[in-house]
Amino acid sequence: MSHKWTTTAFASIASCAEEAAQSAVNGRATFLSHDNLNILKCVFSMQLENQSVYRILCFLLDCPAFATYQHHNDPILSPPPPVHLLPCGPEHVIKQFILRTADIDEASYEGNEKVLAESQRQLKIDSLAEMKKTSTGRLIPIVGDQLTIDCLRGLAKYHHDDINSYERLDWIVTVNGWFHIEMAFASSLHKQHLGTSGGIGLHKAFDVLQHKGLMSTQVKGPFWHHLDEAL
């Protein structure tokens, strides 16, 4: 497989996925989520999710030759129990589509306006007719971190006197991203209960568990991953 063949194949897959997203947004309940993207190729940031371990193991468990293994039904090979079991079945299927990345800084009001316009352009709901549909018959939840949500709410306040519901952004429903709230809560627990190695706080627990790099909070690297496991 040459580099040209690979890039052509990826471009074809991306185009098909984009068309599927455009079709889904017109026929199904939809929400959007966006954030700044900083692509790094660093060894320290390449962490494997714990739940992915069983998925990798499934390649072995699902192998036809493994069916005759004496202990293939051993409980130790069972999938990990779910934290919160979600309903399953055809009526509960949720599809996710990844839109194309765009060179837009969404840390400002202007940037968020550009992101909204770019998202609608990619989903082909930016024509005048589609704008009318959005203003009269669509509600699109947008999930994001605190900065994103604050910017979108600020935009709505800024446009509150505009002439129609589309320009006023009445069609947007802002939803806080719980992952960022969970990270902030964990950092708060760390700050309040770190203590010392001689006390009964987290410092002593980290020493007993031999967890390294958790004495001070960090925004880069796998700090959140390690803190979540330790807690």
Secondary structure, DSSP 4 states (H G I P E B T S, - for coil): --HHHHHHHHHHHHHHHHHHHHHHHHHS---EE---------GGG----TTHHHHHHHHHHTSGGGGG-TTTT-GGGSPPPPSSPPP-SGGG-----PPPP-S---SSHHHHHHHHHHHHHHTT--SHHHHHHHHHH--EEEEE-HHHHHHHHHHHHHTTTSSSTTTTTTTEEEEE-HHHHHHHHHHHHHHHH---TTSSSHHHHHHHHT--S-SS--SSTTHHHHHHHH-
